[in-house]
């Protein structure tokens, strides 16, 4: 699942409707350290694990290797879509609930911007974003075993986020 694509769609809808760009998650995800897994890093690790005889029949975590807080990533998302984020006051809301009637809005955005034809249900995994942004604890995976076995790949999460937003845009999914 991909929470970033969903948040891009949310940002575009906020911009289109002039809605405040509000962080929908809980205080834990806003303040606690989390980690992310860039899909290209996951692919690199899978190829390494399949090809390296030492890693045969082993299970590995895969994470970028750094930590972030959503309060820092939210700024990047806001800047990429030229939105002014509302100050976070410690309470989130359900994106699934907030976006449930936005299908006509998304259709209009797709048409006006000549985007790749998609339905909001295809590009917005609202339930998944609600889950990820409302975890009851910080979530950080250890890459120690991967490193011990010889995989040293990593990604800078902030850089990766910006690059993936650019890729989502260049794929004509969001304006």
C-alpha positions in Angstrom: 0.0 0.0 0.0 1.1 3.5 -0.7 0.1 6.3 1.7 1.9 9.0 -0.2 -0.3 8.8 -3.3 -3.4 9.1 -1.2 -2.0 12.1 0.6 -1.2 13.7 -2.8 -4.8 13.2 -3.8 -6.0 14.8 -0.5 -3.7 17.8 -1.1 -5.0 18.3 -4.6 -8.6 18.1 -3.4 -7.9 20.6 -0.6 -6.2 23.0 -3.1 -9.0 22.6 -5.7 -11.8 23.3 -3.1 -9.9 25.9 -1.1 -10.1 23.7 2.0 -7.6 24.0 4.8 -4.7 21.5 4.5 -5.0 19.8 7.9 -3.0 16.8 9.1 -5.5 14.0 9.6 -3.4 11.8 11.9 -3.1 11.5 15.7 -0.5 13.2 17.9 1.6 10.0 18.1 2.3 9.9 14.4 2.8 13.6 14.4 5.4 13.6 17.2 6.9 10.1 17.3 9.7 8.7 15.2 8.5 6.5 12.3 10.2 4.9 9.3 9.3 4.4 5.7 10.2 2.0 3.0 10.9 3.3 -0.5 9.6 0.9 -3.1 12.8 1.0 -5.1 14.8 0.1 -2.0 12.5 -2.8 -1.3 13.1 -4.0 -4.9 16.9 -3.6 -4.5 16.7 -5.7 -1.3 14.5 -8.4 -2.8 17.0 -8.8 -5.8 19.9 -8.9 -3.4 18.2 -11.5 -1.2 17.3 -13.6 -4.2 20.8 -13.5 -5.6 23.1 -13.6 -2.5 23.6 -17.2 -1.4 24.3 -16.1 2.2 20.8 -14.6 2.5 19.0 -17.8 1.3 15.9 -18.7 3.4 16.2 -15.6 5.5 13.6 -13.0 6.4 14.6 -9.3 6.4 12.9 -6.1 7.4 13.2 -3.3 4.8 13.1 0.4 5.8 14.9 3.4 4.4 17.4 3.5 7.3 16.4 6.8 8.7 13.6 8.1 10.9 11.1 10.9 10.4 8.2 12.6 12.1 5.1 13.4 10.1 5.3 17.0 11.3 8.4 17.3 9.1 7.1 15.4 6.1 3.8 17.4 6.2 5.8 20.5 5.5 7.3 18.9 2.4 3.9 17.8 1.2 2.5 21.3 1.8 5.3 22.9 -0.1 5.1 20.5 -3.1 1.4 21.4 -3.5 1.8 25.1 -2.5 -0.6 24.8 0.4 -0.5 26.5 3.8 -0.9 23.8 6.4 -3.1 24.4 9.4 -1.2 24.3 12.6 -1.6 20.9 14.2 -3.6 21.0 17.4 -3.3 17.4 18.5 -6.4 15.9 16.9 -6.9 14.3 13.6 -9.9 13.2 11.6 -10.8 10.4 9.3 -9.8 10.8 5.7 -12.2 8.0 4.7 -15.0 10.0 6.2 -13.8 13.4 4.8 -13.3 12.1 1.3 -16.4 9.8 1.0 -18.3 12.3 -1.2 -15.4 13.7 -3.1 -15.7 11.5 -6.2 -17.3 14.3 -8.3 -14.6 16.7 -7.2 -11.8 14.2 -8.2 -13.5 13.7 -11.6 -13.5 17.4 -12.2 -9.8 17.7 -11.2 -9.0 14.9 -13.6 -10.9 16.5 -16.5 -9.7 20.0 -15.9 -6.1 19.0 -15.7 -6.2 16.3 -18.4 -4.9 13.7 -15.9 -4.7 10.0 -16.5 -8.3 8.9 -16.1 -8.7 7.5 -12.6 -11.5 7.2 -10.1 -10.9 8.4 -6.6 -11.2 4.9 -5.3 -8.2 3.9 -7.5 -5.9 6.6 -6.2 -7.1 7.2 -2.7 -6.7 4.4 -0.1 -8.3 6.5 2.6 -8.7 3.6 5.1 -5.0 2.8 4.8 -4.0 6.4 5.3 -6.2 6.5 8.4 -4.5 3.4 9.7 -0.9 4.6 9.1 -1.5 8.1 10.4 -3.3 6.9 13.5 -1.0 4.2 14.9 -1.1 3.9 18.6 2.7 3.8 18.8 5.8 4.9 16.9 6.9 2.3 14.3 10.6 1.8 13.5 12.1 -1.3 11.9 15.6 -2.5 12.4 17.8 -3.0 9.4 20.6 -4.6 11.5 20.0 -8.1 10.2 20.1 -6.9 6.6 23.4 -5.1 7.2 24.9 -8.1 9.0 24.1 -10.2 5.9 25.6 -7.6 3.5 22.7 -5.4 2.3 23.6 -1.7 2.9 21.0 0.1 0.8 19.3 3.1 2.3 17.1 6.1 1.3 16.7 9.6 2.7 12.9 9.6 3.5 12.5 13.4 3.0 14.3 13.2 -0.4 12.5 10.1 -1.4 9.1 11.7 -0.6 9.8 14.7 -2.8 11.0 12.4 -5.6 7.9 10.2 -5.5 5.6 13.2 -5.5 7.4 14.4 -8.6 7.0 10.9 -10.2 3.3 10.8 -9.3 3.0 14.2 -11.0 5.0 13.2 -14.1 2.9 10.1 -14.4 -0.1 12.5 -14.8 -1.9 11.1 -11.7 -2.1 14.5 -9.9 -1.5 18.0 -11.2 
